[in-house]
Amino acid sequence: MSLRFQHAFKVALAMVITYGIAMGMNWDKPFWAGMSVAFCSMATAGDSVRKGVLRVVGTFFSGIVTIVMIAMFGQDRWAFLGVMTMFLALCTYRHSGGSRYADIWFNTGFNLPLLAMLGEGLALNSFEMIELRVLETGLGMVVYSLVAVLLWPRRGGEDFENNVRSVLNAQHDFLVASFTRATAAQEQPLRVQLAAIQTKLGSQLEGVIYDNDQIMEARYAWRRIIGQMATLTEALDRGQQTLRDLQGANLQSLFIDLASIRVELKDRYAGMSALLAGTSEGHRPASIDLGIDMDEVAKLTHLQRAALMLFRDQLLEIDKQSAAIVSTLYEIHTGSQAQPAAHQQDGKSAVILDPDRFAAAVRQTTVLWMLILLVIYIPSFPNPVGTLVMANAFAMVLGAAPFVPARVLFWPMVLGALFAGAVYMFVMPHLSGFGELGTMLFVTTFLIGYVFHQPKAVVAKSIGILALIIIIGAENQQHYSFLYFANWMFALPVFVLILMAAWRFPISFRAEDRFPVLLKRFLCSAEYLLSTNIRLGSPWLKWLRAFHSHEITVLPQRLRVWKDFLPKSVLGDTTKPQLESMINEMLKLSDLIRTLEKIQPAEFSEAQYKVFADIQSWHEKVHHVFSHLSEMPFRLNEQDVERFESSLKRIEQHAENAVDQIDDSAISPEERKHIYQLLGAYRGVSRALVELTRRIAPIDWGCLSEVRF
């Protein structure tokens, strides 16, 4: 049987069993348990169990918060609503961050208004509802988990290890391409493949932990491997970028034993594959000799020597991280480590505020208060609590995927409600006994799951199942009313229309509006990082540097997602490959700026000062170009690009002349090496900046920024 049939069958069977138990226990509102089944139905058993556990934890946490809020603000509805609003905004902010505990925050935010408002401000009512909600949520989770484990179990361990293997193979191919001086067009597919697989490894591991004992025992080591692979990918990418500045230089002659380096790295990747396959015969890392032939180095220009120093540092990082991956895989294979190393524990030195996540919280708050005001000032507003809860939940969901237009919910919501209404009015009155009700639930749930099986149809599937179980409202004492269905038919489109309004106000989430905003934020953050001293400053300035460093790291990847949602009508003469090329240059520039941050000192020795004074003029010119670019990125033309390039080339030549005049007796070898590292980093940044301006200039920004409704 196909996976499509198996998954739909398991969801339908779990739904029937869940309703049977809930109604057999005479629990109120058994559709809550059905909702738990709908939300927990993931592709693998481990993902389903994890989702269910996080739902139960989130429900329990929301219950505690509800009781505390009622105890403190039960007599003041505006204070109560204000505190609830702030807490829901926090839940949205945390959920949109994509951490491993994001589902806890979502379920807390989903359940809080439900429990607070259905309890009518009474602690006793709320406590009883919290107890029932936790029981029914746990019931749905346990039932679906058992069905997923016992019936056609699909475990994610093999898929996870295959994805790890795919990342390692792609890294090896990328390394070979770099050594053979492959073109950017040849390397781009490998970059895309690495990004696509690595972004999902973390969440995939968290699900596999629940259905694979071996991975569960070695979970800390696997988390380390994911981090090590990400660092290795960055080092490979930076190495490839630095090789651009070594055009014309013969790497084979510069490194004393380059062939042995390539063979050793190849053997390491072969050893990683062997360890993943379950054999202990994998290659043990040997030391790599990165010695340089100084006679050949003397033939290079100073700027080429600077690039060589950077490339050697990046090879050292590749050596370090690849050896660490092999070592960690040995730990997993031998079971020698079950606890996290002290330096590997999660934590960040600073709390970084994310404007995009803050915008998601603003959007959710806007939706919440638009509905609160409608409920307060429109008498007899239909299904006030249900409408508010569902609108808040979908606002949180869209906060984690802001690029998805709210209008995509409209037709699934309307059609799902019509289908559920037809079942409610024309089928339900003819049913007697749980046997017939269970058959109807099985058939309808199976049909929805079978028809909407594609990953891109997951929203339609979730909406269809939710609309079905909410509108039919199956209870032991069943009542039928056309007005009940009519109220839901009115309420569902209303909150979707409110979501659509919040998509444009107060912050526009249209792709054509967000794309230029994110680009300008990237340029402004890059300008800031090049305008201030990297090491010195107050804690506030260090926090600002951390914030802007985070911005230039994450914004190119977000732009890549937003690019895919740009409609053709706003692109004008611009093509998607042009935008992709611009984003690739942004990624390279981001890496180079962060490299510069690592090697620039807070102060210079007296011997270094004269040279660094000349390099400082280069720094100032690069900053001036960034300042000009961030102020008017959408008015660039080819003449501006040529002017930037010629200006930076003059500064580059001036800096090289300054290095050429260094008195060898006045400076130590370590200081000279550091000068070359800094020179190479500045050269890389300036060249990446010129390439970025080349990509920005031809884009049809006028068409993209044209006012549309």
Secondary structure as GFF3:
##gff-version 3
##sequence-region A 1 709
A	DSSP	alpha_helix	3	24	.	.	.	ID=ss1
A	DSSP	alpha_helix	31	40	.	.	.	ID=ss2
A	DSSP	alpha_helix	45	73	.	.	.	ID=ss3
A	DSSP	alpha_helix	77	95	.	.	.	ID=ss4
A	DSSP	alpha_helix	102	118	.	.	.	ID=ss5
A	DSSP	alpha_helix	123	150	.	.	.	ID=ss6
A	DSSP	alpha_helix	157	179	.	.	.	ID=ss7
A	DSSP	alpha_helix	184	208	.	.	.	ID=ss8
A	DSSP	alpha_helix	213	217	.	.	.	ID=ss9
A	DSSP	alpha_helix	219	243	.	.	.	ID=ss10
A	DSSP	three_ten_helix	244	246	.	.	.	ID=ss11
A	DSSP	alpha_helix	251	254	.	.	.	ID=ss12
A	DSSP	alpha_helix	258	276	.	.	.	ID=ss13
A	DSSP	alpha_helix	294	297	.	.	.	ID=ss14
A	DSSP	alpha_helix	302	334	.	.	.	ID=ss15
A	DSSP	three_ten_helix	342	344	.	.	.	ID=ss16
A	DSSP	alpha_helix	355	377	.	.	.	ID=ss17
A	DSSP	alpha_helix	384	400	.	.	.	ID=ss18
A	DSSP	three_ten_helix	406	409	.	.	.	ID=ss19
A	DSSP	alpha_helix	410	422	.	.	.	ID=ss20
A	DSSP	pi_helix	423	427	.	.	.	ID=ss21
A	DSSP	three_ten_helix	428	430	.	.	.	ID=ss22
A	DSSP	alpha_helix	433	451	.	.	.	ID=ss23
A	DSSP	three_ten_helix	455	457	.	.	.	ID=ss24
A	DSSP	alpha_helix	458	472	.	.	.	ID=ss25
A	DSSP	alpha_helix	482	502	.	.	.	ID=ss26
A	DSSP	alpha_helix	511	531	.	.	.	ID=ss27
A	DSSP	alpha_helix	539	563	.	.	.	ID=ss28
A	DSSP	three_ten_helix	568	570	.	.	.	ID=ss29
A	DSSP	alpha_helix	576	599	.	.	.	ID=ss30
A	DSSP	alpha_helix	606	631	.	.	.	ID=ss31
A	DSSP	three_ten_helix	633	635	.	.	.	ID=ss32
A	DSSP	alpha_helix	638	660	.	.	.	ID=ss33
A	DSSP	three_ten_helix	664	666	.	.	.	ID=ss34
A	DSSP	alpha_helix	669	696	.	.	.	ID=ss35
A	DSSP	alpha_helix	701	704	.	.	.	ID=ss36
###
